[in-house]
Amino acid sequence: MSSLKEARQRAAWLRVEIARHDKRYYNEAKPEVSDKEYDALFRELKELESEHEELITSDSPTQRVGAPLSEGESFNKVEHEVPMLSIDSLFAEEEVREFEERLLRFIGEESGDELEWVAEPKFDGVSASLIYEDGVFVRGITRGDGRVGEDVTQNLRTVRNLPLVLDTSSGDVPAVLEVRGEVLIQLERFHAFNEKRESDGRDRLANPRNAAAGALRRNDPSSVTEYPLEFHTWSAPRFGATEYATQTAANAALERWGLPFSKYGEVVSGLDACIAYHDRMEEKRDGIPFEIDGVVAKLNDLALRARLGRTARAMRWQFAHKFAAREVSTTLLAIEASVGTNGRLTPRAHVEAVELGGVVVRHTTLHNAEHVASLGVKIGDRVFVHRAGDVIPQVNGVAKAALGKAPKDWREQIPEELIDADGELQAGVTWEWASAYEVPAGCPACGTAPVQEGKYWRCPNTYGCRPQIVGRTAHLAGRSGFEIDRIGPKQIAQLFEHGLIESPGDLFHLDQDMFLRERLVNLERWGEKSVVGLFAQLVERRRVDFARFLAALAVPDVGAQTGRLLASHFDSLADLRATCVEELLEVDGIGPEVGASIVDWLASKEGAELLERLLSGGVEIVYPKPSEGGGAFEAKTLVFTGSMEGITRAEAKQQAEAAGGRVASSVSKKTDYLVVGGKPGSKAKKAEELGVRVLLEGEFLKFLGRKD
């Protein structure tokens, strides 16, 4: 155990070091340490603070997550001290020059060549206002309607590059500072985030802006931490008594205090330079890691801004010069019902090839049958296709309806990929002129009648439908599974087509049969080198940890996160296979539907066959090391209810598990302790009925050796 003096010095160093690494990672995109090394620093700080509670400070990285809102509670409404007004959006260069003419008339000048403008990208994110008092972040508010926003302070505290305490070493931080900016998600991180959601069995999110907006309105800050949010500053309407002559001087102060900026802004002189900046940014928008839809230009002279003032809805000293819309019109040639890994039938539009944002678009998703109907599109229509940044192109609506008779060569315009080897149209394709899309009566891949699940239709032939089998095999080999990157979906489909494999588990039998090896070498785009590389990786990847093994199986509703939960609560695959729904409900984070899904899959013929095939193929499961024992809650099951005051719910659960306990989500006869915070719910009543021992928050902390 370290002395208090040593612990205080080490904790101070760790806080500074973690903040520095956050800045290198989020602001500069130049990380110096691996995720593992960063996690080790964070874990060490958390352990020191647990050992010496007096070391916990409001600016500690461990204190970013606050308590969730109580069930049914909404965010408080807050009136902005300074309204967050709109910005005049201008599209054509002519409109921009008219804006300058009005501005010059207002200030009585003939030329604006000497006027300095601060030009910045117009990020497509979520605007937020941060309030600092004596350098400490005390409140975060959404834009709302510009006059009244919502208090999302606890959620904004989770944004890693947002400083909780400003750098006051210069001594000039105002008593009250209001900073405004955009909450964003980098495109690359958004795509990785979406892939993880999909591997966990959750829906993909449409775009970074929607993801950021949804994150800020979540009731539990601990769930916001998984979103890769960033904050980038663009103004500071309240500096207290501090005065600056220009925006650049104010920005320099903000940056000195630790506020993050995007680094894409420039100071230019004259409107021509503003327009040139706009054109440069539009040219390289695809190389910028964030979604941007234009640029914002604002006068650098703050006294001149005050003189110009504002209209009822916008400031007179700034404008937004929008980029050209990424939208074109093209002809809808056909709609194909595509079968996905989970059996979902997704309508896919095939359009006449058209260039959009530097990419040639030939097809795009239409999401589901209900969405197609809402668009009102029919085959032969001229449709609007929109593409924003790296987002997949989407059909937005009808430009011109398909009228009259079909062109004589209409049948010949159907894309070749929709025609099979015999020259016949593939199943599940709608192509007739002026016809509306209809869900096919049978799955295009296997002919099974689809079933409706909410907005979607799905082929229920889970284990006999080829696209579903190929998809599950790709999932098993993918990032959240065995990580066999020497083979992808196209190669897997090729193996099925040539009869080299018939199920996902067959992958680990490829290198055990010399006859299969010879056939594989002779396949198109393979060869000796490729086969040797694949087989070497199969040997290496056969040994896999329990959580990853479970995630790889493609059990309905079981992704990486649920796999980890199961691996932490069951000592072996045999124990898991012997479980029941009631026992699974003891696992915190698993509800009745997911529990039933797991039990059904484990009891199914197909599930048993896959497990047997994997194990007979040499797959070795690595189980978590058993606890050394001696923890305060060793072999005990705990359930938490109500809001905690001295510790967050997430931290409480983590410490209970670290002390040897298992955290469950519902109270049962197997529950040893119910830990009760403020406003307990129905769990407290059930605990009383079952005679479960109740621990108040203070008692729980004493078990852990902490003071309440």
Number of C-alpha atoms within 10 A of each C-alpha: 6 11 8 14 9 9 18 18 11 15 24 14 13 19 18 13 15 18 19 14 18 21 20 16 16 19 19 14 10 12 16 12 12 9 9 9 11 16 13 12 15 18 13 14 25 19 12 19 19 16 16 17 12 10 18 18 14 13 17 22 23 17 16 19 23 20 19 21 15 14 10 6 9 13 15 10 14 16 16 17 11 11 16 23 16 14 17 18 16 18 15 12 13 9 13 20 15 12 17 19 15 12 17 14 11 12 11 9 10 9 13 15 11 10 13 20 24 20 25 23 28 19 21 18 23 21 21 25 26 21 19 21 16 14 20 19 22 15 17 24 25 28 22 16 13 15 14 17 22 21 23 23 21 23 25 30 25 27 22 20 23 25 23 24 19 21 18 15 9 9 8 12 22 17 14 16 22 21 19 23 21 22 26 26 27 17 18 13 16 22 18 12 20 21 18 18 17 16 24 20 20 14 11 15 17 11 19 28 21 15 22 22 16 14 21 27 17 17 21 20 26 20 15 23 18 11 19 21 25 21 27 22 22 20 15 18 14 17 17 12 9 13 11 14 12 17 20 17 14 19 19 11 16 22 15 16 20 17 23 23 18 16 11 10 16 14 18 20 16 15 20 15 16 25 18 12 21 22 16 11 21 20 11 9 19 16 10 15 14 24 24 20 22 24 24 24 27 21 22 24 19 18 12 14 17 12 12 15 11 14 9 7 13 16 19 22 24 23 22 23 26 20 20 12 13 15 18 18 21 23 22 28 25 27 28 25 27 20 24 18 19 18 24 22 27 21 26 19 25 23 27 19 13 17 12 17 20 9 10 11 20 17 23 17 19 22 16 18 18 13 13 22 14 9 14 14 25 25 25 24 24 22 23 18 24 19 19 18 19 15 14 14 22 19 24 17 18 20 16 15 16 19 10 8 8 14 11 7 8 13 13 9 13 19 15 10 10 18 14 11 9 7 9 9 17 17 19 24 22 23 23 18 21 18 15 16 23 15 20 18 12 15 26 21 19 15 15 16 15 21 16 13 9 7 10 16 21 20 25 17 16 16 14 14 20 22 20 21 23 25 21 24 27 26 23 24 25 19 17 22 25 24 19 19 12 16 17 15 16 10 17 20 19 17 18 16 12 12 11 19 21 16 19 23 22 17 22 21 18 20 19 13 9 10 11 15 17 13 14 21 16 12 13 9 9 12 14 12 9 14 20 14 12 17 20 12 17 23 13 12 17 19 15 18 17 23 24 23 25 24 27 27 25 23 20 16 19 25 25 23 18 21 22 18 17 23 21 19 19 18 15 16 16 9 10 18 15 11 15 14 18 14 14 24 21 24 24 20 16 21 16 12 11 19 21 18 15 21 18 16 17 18 12 10 10 14 17 13 13 16 16 13 19 19 15 14 18 15 20 16 18 14 16 15 8 9 13 8 11 10 17 18 22 17 16 18 22 29 25 26 19 20 19 22 14 14 16 18 22 17 13 20 20 14 16 23 21 16 20 20 22 24 25 24 19 22 24 20 11 14 22 21 21 26 23 23 19 13 12 15 13 10 20 20 12 16 21 12 10 13 14 19 13 19 17 15 22 18 16 22 18 13 16 18 12 14 12 13
